[in-house]
Amino acid sequence: MSALGRVNLPPALNPDLLDAHAAAAAEEKVREAARLWAQAADRWQ
């Protein structure tokens, strides 16, 4: 790993933080989708 990776970069420039942020954003989207599916299922019962 380059020395640049050890510097506190903004999330947009730091691959490690970017991956963590992308994972958190994806998880949030999955939770939102699950909530919407549950809401739709409740309406159709």
Backbone as JSON Lines, residues from 0, in Angstrom:
{"i":0,"aa":"M","n":[0.86,-1.2,0.0],"ca":[0.0,0.0,0.0],"c":[0.89,1.24,0.0]}
{"i":1,"aa":"S","n":[0.48,2.24,-0.72],"ca":[1.28,3.46,-0.8],"c":[1.14,4.26,0.48]}
{"i":2,"aa":"A","n":[2.07,5.17,0.69],"ca":[2.03,6.03,1.87],"c":[0.79,6.92,1.84]}
{"i":3,"aa":"L","n":[0.32,7.21,0.64],"ca":[-0.86,8.05,0.49],"c":[-2.07,7.44,1.2]}
{"i":4,"aa":"G","n":[-2.14,6.12,1.22],"ca":[-3.27,5.45,1.84],"c":[-3.32,5.63,3.35]}
{"i":5,"aa":"R","n":[-2.21,6.0,3.94],"ca":[-2.16,6.18,5.39],"c":[-2.58,7.58,5.83]}
{"i":6,"aa":"V","n":[-2.64,8.49,4.89],"ca":[-3.04,9.87,5.19],"c":[-4.55,9.91,5.37]}
{"i":7,"aa":"N","n":[-5.04,10.77,6.24],"ca":[-6.48,10.91,6.42],"c":[-7.08,11.66,5.25]}
{"i":8,"aa":"L","n":[-7.53,10.9,4.27],"ca":[-8.14,11.5,3.09],"c":[-9.64,11.6,3.29]}
{"i":9,"aa":"P","n":[-10.26,12.53,2.57],"ca":[-11.73,12.56,2.59],"c":[-12.27,11.22,2.07]}
{"i":10,"aa":"P","n":[-13.45,10.81,2.52],"ca":[-13.99,9.5,2.13],"c":[-14.0,9.27,0.63]}
{"i":11,"aa":"A","n":[-14.23,10.31,-0.15],"ca":[-14.3,10.14,-1.6],"c":[-12.95,9.72,-2.19]}
{"i":12,"aa":"L","n":[-11.86,9.99,-1.47],"ca":[-10.53,9.66,-1.99],"c":[-9.9,8.46,-1.28]}
{"i":13,"aa":"N","n":[-10.51,7.99,-0.21],"ca":[-9.95,6.89,0.56],"c":[-10.69,5.6,0.21]}
{"i":14,"aa":"P","n":[-10.02,4.68,-0.49],"ca":[-10.72,3.47,-0.95],"c":[-11.32,2.65,0.18]}
{"i":15,"aa":"D","n":[-10.63,2.56,1.33],"ca":[-11.15,1.77,2.44],"c":[-12.45,2.37,2.97]}
{"i":16,"aa":"L","n":[-12.45,3.68,3.18],"ca":[-13.66,4.33,3.69],"c":[-14.76,4.32,2.64]}
{"i":17,"aa":"L","n":[-14.36,4.44,1.38],"ca":[-15.34,4.43,0.3],"c":[-16.05,3.08,0.26]}
{"i":18,"aa":"D","n":[-15.29,1.98,0.4],"ca":[-15.89,0.65,0.41],"c":[-16.84,0.5,1.59]}
{"i":19,"aa":"A","n":[-16.42,0.98,2.76],"ca":[-17.27,0.89,3.95],"c":[-18.53,1.72,3.76]}
{"i":20,"aa":"H","n":[-18.38,2.89,3.17],"ca":[-19.54,3.75,2.93],"c":[-20.48,3.1,1.92]}
{"i":21,"aa":"A","n":[-19.91,2.52,0.87],"ca":[-20.74,1.87,-0.15],"c":[-21.49,0.68,0.46]}
{"i":22,"aa":"A","n":[-20.81,-0.06,1.32],"ca":[-21.46,-1.2,1.98],"c":[-22.6,-0.73,2.88]}
{"i":23,"aa":"A","n":[-22.36,0.34,3.62],"ca":[-23.4,0.88,4.5],"c":[-24.58,1.41,3.68]}
{"i":24,"aa":"A","n":[-24.29,2.07,2.57],"ca":[-25.36,2.59,1.72],"c":[-26.16,1.45,1.11]}
{"i":25,"aa":"A","n":[-25.47,0.41,0.68],"ca":[-26.17,-0.74,0.09],"c":[-27.04,-1.42,1.14]}
{"i":26,"aa":"E","n":[-26.52,-1.55,2.36],"ca":[-27.3,-2.17,3.43],"c":[-28.54,-1.35,3.73]}
{"i":27,"aa":"E","n":[-28.39,-0.04,3.72],"ca":[-29.54,0.84,3.96],"c":[-30.6,0.67,2.87]}
{"i":28,"aa":"K","n":[-30.15,0.53,1.62],"ca":[-31.1,0.32,0.51],"c":[-31.83,-1.02,0.66]}
{"i":29,"aa":"V","n":[-31.1,-2.04,1.1],"ca":[-31.72,-3.35,1.3],"c":[-32.77,-3.26,2.4]}
{"i":30,"aa":"R","n":[-32.44,-2.57,3.49],"ca":[-33.4,-2.42,4.59],"c":[-34.64,-1.66,4.14]}
{"i":31,"aa":"E","n":[-34.43,-0.62,3.35],"ca":[-35.56,0.16,2.84],"c":[-36.43,-0.69,1.93]}
{"i":32,"aa":"A","n":[-35.8,-1.49,1.06],"ca":[-36.56,-2.36,0.17],"c":[-37.35,-3.39,0.97]}
{"i":33,"aa":"A","n":[-36.74,-3.95,2.0],"ca":[-37.44,-4.93,2.83],"c":[-38.63,-4.28,3.54]}
{"i":34,"aa":"R","n":[-38.44,-3.06,3.99],"ca":[-39.53,-2.34,4.66],"c":[-40.69,-2.1,3.69]}
{"i":35,"aa":"L","n":[-40.36,-1.7,2.46],"ca":[-41.4,-1.45,1.47],"c":[-42.13,-2.74,1.09]}
{"i":36,"aa":"W","n":[-41.38,-3.85,0.96],"ca":[-42.02,-5.14,0.66],"c":[-42.98,-5.53,1.78]}
{"i":37,"aa":"A","n":[-42.54,-5.35,3.03],"ca":[-43.39,-5.7,4.16],"c":[-44.64,-4.82,4.17]}
{"i":38,"aa":"Q","n":[-44.46,-3.56,3.85],"ca":[-45.59,-2.63,3.8],"c":[-46.59,-3.06,2.71]}
{"i":39,"aa":"A","n":[-46.06,-3.42,1.55],"ca":[-46.93,-3.87,0.46],"c":[-47.65,-5.17,0.82]}
{"i":40,"aa":"A","n":[-46.93,-6.08,1.47],"ca":[-47.54,-7.35,1.87],"c":[-48.69,-7.11,2.85]}
{"i":41,"aa":"D","n":[-48.49,-6.17,3.76],"ca":[-49.56,-5.85,4.73],"c":[-50.8,-5.33,4.02]}
{"i":42,"aa":"R","n":[-50.59,-4.54,2.98],"ca":[-51.73,-3.97,2.26],"c":[-52.51,-5.03,1.5]}
{"i":43,"aa":"W","n":[-51.82,-6.06,1.03],"ca":[-52.46,-7.08,0.18],"c":[-53.1,-8.21,0.99]}
{"i":44,"aa":"Q","n":[-52.9,-8.21,2.28],"ca":[-53.49,-9.27,3.11],"c":[-54.96,-9.02,3.34]}
